[in-house]
Amino acid sequence: MSRARVYADVNETRPREYWDYDNFAVTWGDQDKYEVIRKIGRGKYSEVFEGYSVANNAKCVIKILKPVKKKKIKREIKILQNLAGGVNVVELYDVVRDSQSKTPSLVFEHEYDYSLDMWSLGCMFAGMIFRKEHFFRGHDNFDQLVKIAKVKGTDELFDYLTTYDLELDPQYDGILGTHTKKPVSDSSS
């Protein structure tokens, strides 16, 4: 096993909350407080944009994380928080998310693949075509999946669950109901 040449014991000298990503609770802010101006870079798990704060018109950098596993997102956010105040490190003002384009696989915390990008693109197109911003507007993961099932139908949801050998959380028992797939002409309601 190899050992890092520098900072090999950094986690031994830091408190648990510094390195325990599994138990890290993200405090989410409001994404409407920021606007994107232009793309300035990208990485394996994110894209970086120049932006500004709507509240005070101050320039900022917006890092948009790709929808990978929740643990990787938590780790990335925690690392950014840990680096705050360091030399040549941009200050982390806020952490926001867009739950309206969340796919069924993200609700069930599956690994990222390009079908997630296609789902998000489809949500954007549906929103533009039917003039309904945020085609699926759920206030949490449970409500998000119910909104999707009301449009796509519960038969498709159960087929999806069977295909990926998944089980619904018991919390859905009282809120999911039974829904038929809506025809495209009715999808804006």
C-alpha positions in Angstrom: 0.0 0.0 0.0 1.3 3.4 -0.9 1.4 6.3 1.6 1.1 10.0 0.7 4.4 11.9 1.1 2.8 15.0 2.5 -0.1 15.3 4.9 -0.4 11.5 5.3 -1.7 11.9 8.8 -3.8 15.1 8.3 -7.1 13.3 9.4 -5.5 12.1 12.6 -4.9 15.6 13.7 -8.2 17.1 12.7 -11.6 16.6 14.3 -14.0 14.0 13.0 -16.3 16.7 11.3 -13.3 17.6 9.1 -13.2 14.3 7.3 -16.4 12.4 8.0 -18.3 13.0 4.8 -20.9 10.4 5.5 -22.4 12.3 8.4 -21.9 15.7 6.9 -25.2 17.6 6.7 -25.4 20.2 3.9 -27.2 23.4 4.6 -28.8 24.4 1.3 -29.3 28.0 0.3 -31.6 29.6 -2.3 -30.3 29.2 -5.9 -32.4 32.1 -7.1 -29.9 34.4 -5.4 -27.4 33.8 -8.2 -27.2 34.2 -12.0 -24.8 32.6 -14.4 -22.9 34.9 -16.9 -20.6 32.5 -18.7 -18.7 29.2 -18.5 -15.1 29.5 -17.4 -14.1 25.8 -16.9 -15.0 22.3 -16.2 -13.7 19.1 -14.5 -14.7 15.5 -14.2 -17.5 16.1 -11.7 -18.3 19.8 -12.2 -18.5 22.8 -14.5 -17.5 26.3 -13.4 -19.2 29.6 -14.4 -18.7 33.3 -13.8 -21.8 34.6 -12.1 -23.1 37.3 -9.8 -25.2 37.6 -6.7 -28.6 39.1 -7.4 -28.7 40.6 -3.9 -25.7 42.9 -4.4 -24.5 42.4 -8.0 -21.1 41.1 -6.7 -19.2 38.8 -9.1 -18.9 35.2 -7.9 -17.8 31.8 -9.2 -20.5 29.2 -9.5 -19.4 25.6 -9.5 -22.2 23.2 -10.7 -21.6 19.7 -9.5 -22.7 16.9 -11.8 -25.4 14.6 -10.3 -23.2 11.8 -9.0 -23.7 9.9 -5.8 -24.7 12.0 -2.8 -21.6 11.0 -0.9 -19.3 12.5 -3.6 -21.3 15.7 -3.6 -21.1 15.9 0.2 -17.3 15.2 0.0 -16.8 18.0 -2.6 -18.8 20.5 -0.6 -17.0 19.6 2.6 -13.6 19.9 0.9 -14.5 23.4 -0.4 -15.6 24.4 3.1 -12.4 23.0 4.6 -10.2 25.0 2.1 -12.0 28.3 2.9 -9.6 31.0 4.0 -6.6 29.3 2.3 -4.2 31.0 0.0 -5.6 31.5 -3.5 -8.9 29.9 -2.5 -12.2 31.5 -3.5 -14.5 32.1 -0.6 -17.5 29.7 -0.5 -20.6 31.9 0.0 -23.4 29.4 -0.4 -24.5 25.9 -1.4 -27.6 25.6 -3.5 -29.3 22.8 -5.4 -31.9 22.3 -8.1 -34.3 19.6 -7.1 -36.7 20.3 -10.0 -34.7 18.4 -12.6 -33.9 15.5 -10.2 -34.3 12.1 -12.0 -35.9 9.0 -10.5 -32.4 7.4 -10.4 -31.1 10.3 -8.3 -34.1 10.1 -6.0 -33.0 6.4 -5.5 -29.3 7.5 -5.3 -28.1 5.5 -8.2 -24.7 6.2 -9.8 -24.4 9.0 -12.4 -24.7 8.1 -16.1 -25.6 10.1 -19.2 -29.3 9.1 -19.0 -29.4 11.6 -16.1 -28.3 14.3 -18.4 -31.0 13.3 -20.9 -33.7 13.3 -18.2 -32.6 16.8 -17.2 -32.6 18.0 -20.8 -36.1 16.5 -21.3 -37.4 18.3 -18.2 -36.0 21.6 -19.6 -37.6 21.0 -23.0 -40.9 20.0 -21.4 -40.8 23.2 -19.4 -40.1 25.3 -22.5 -42.7 23.6 -24.7 -45.5 23.7 -22.1 -44.4 27.1 -20.7 -44.1 25.6 -17.2 -40.9 26.4 -15.4 -39.7 23.4 -13.4 -41.8 20.7 -15.0 -41.6 18.6 -11.9 -41.6 20.9 -8.8 -41.3 18.7 -5.7 -40.4 20.1 -2.3 -38.4 17.0 -1.3 -37.4 13.6 -2.8 -40.7 12.0 -1.9 -42.8 14.7 -3.4 -40.5 14.9 -6.5 -41.1 11.2 -7.3 -44.9 11.6 -6.8 -44.9 14.6 -9.2 -43.0 12.4 -11.8 -45.4 9.5 -11.3 -48.4 11.8 -11.9 -47.1 12.6 -15.4 -45.2 9.3 -16.3 -47.7 7.0 -14.6 -47.1 4.6 -11.7 -46.9 1.6 -14.2 -43.7 3.1 -15.6 -42.4 3.8 -12.1 -43.0 0.2 -11.0 -41.3 -1.1 -14.2 -38.3 1.1 -13.4 -38.2 -0.3 -9.8 -38.4 -3.9 -11.1 -35.7 -3.3 -13.8 -33.2 -2.0 -11.2 -34.4 -4.3 -8.3 -35.4 -1.3 -6.1 -38.0 -1.0 -3.4 -40.1 2.1 -2.6 -39.7 3.6 0.8 -42.7 2.9 3.0 -43.3 6.6 3.2 -44.7 6.5 -0.3 -47.6 4.2 0.9 -49.8 7.1 1.8 -48.7 9.6 -0.8 -48.0 7.9 -4.2 -51.5 6.7 -5.3 -52.1 5.2 -8.7 -51.7 7.3 -11.9 -52.0 6.6 -15.6 -49.4 8.1 -18.0 -50.6 11.5 -19.2 -50.8 12.1 -22.9 -48.4 14.7 -24.2 -51.3 17.1 -24.8 -52.2 17.0 -21.1 -48.7 17.2 -19.7 -48.7 20.9 -18.9 -51.4 20.6 -16.2 
